[in-house]
Amino acid sequence: SGLSWEPRSRAVEQVHLRCTEGSLEWMYPARALRVVLEPNLASVQHTTVCIKPASDFQGASIYVERAGQLHLVVSEAEGTRHHHVSCFSAHMPQRVALFLQASPQRDISRRTASFQYELLSNQGTAGPDFKKMVLVEAMCRPCDNVELLMAICSSDFVVKGSIRNVSHDSENHMSQVDVSVQKVYRQKNRIFQQEEGSGEWRGPIRTLLQCKVKKGGGDFLFTGHEHFGEAWLGCAPRFKDFTLVYQAARERGANPCEF
């Protein structure tokens, strides 16, 4: 909180964050805050930083430091665009510095400059674009057997379910698949939840509009990863097809993990 700082001090508060993803909330922004992202990684593969400001982001602007220069990433003046994700490449992936500059204020009304961040690997992507990064998860093609067997081991979520509905957002180039869930094998956060009243488990999964996802009958195994609290579709075979692939791999001892 900016209220905890000495009123006459001109020092810039520094914060060091050592996780590859997380969030920061700066209440009553005053003067400036320098945020250094220093993930504790033996081998640094995370070479792109993505920031998603909160919908009520107020009181500051966010800059990234590059070679002693500050480059604007999020401006307070952008208003309703704050919920959009901004990505930029990190020239020194093991140490990325963000600079938050508080906006001048005439009163002491509460403002909060909060955002989520992720350090991503841009292997196989062309440029630091968030939608291209999720394209790594949603490549608009069926996964082969090796990719599928790895997906059940390494995905942030693995659920069995059916498609209730598919909606399309042409402005943001995304589609949302509403899933009726029969079984949750794994989920990183509580995206798939039990509805009060009906007791049914449901959850939304996002993918790219260009994948042209359509509603289909039957049961699927949905896998994928989370970005900024949202589930993004990875491999999604029909459950009966997955079962045949997994059993065959298990008989050969070729399954990378137990499912």
Buried (B, 14 or more C-beta within 10 A) or exposed (E): EBEEBEEEEEEEBEEEBEEBBBBBEBBBBBBBBBBBBEBEEEEBEBBBBBBBBBEEBBBBBBBBBBEEEBEEBBBBEBEEEBEEBBBBBBEEBEBBBBBBBBBEBEEEEEBBBBBBBBBBBBEEBEEBBBBBBBBBBBBEEEBEBEBBBBBBBEBBBBBBBBBBEBEEEEEEEBBBBBBBBEEBEEBEEEBBEEEEEEEEBBBBBBBBBEBEBEEEEEBBBBBBBBBBEBBBBBBBBBBEBBEEBBEEBEEEEEBEEEB
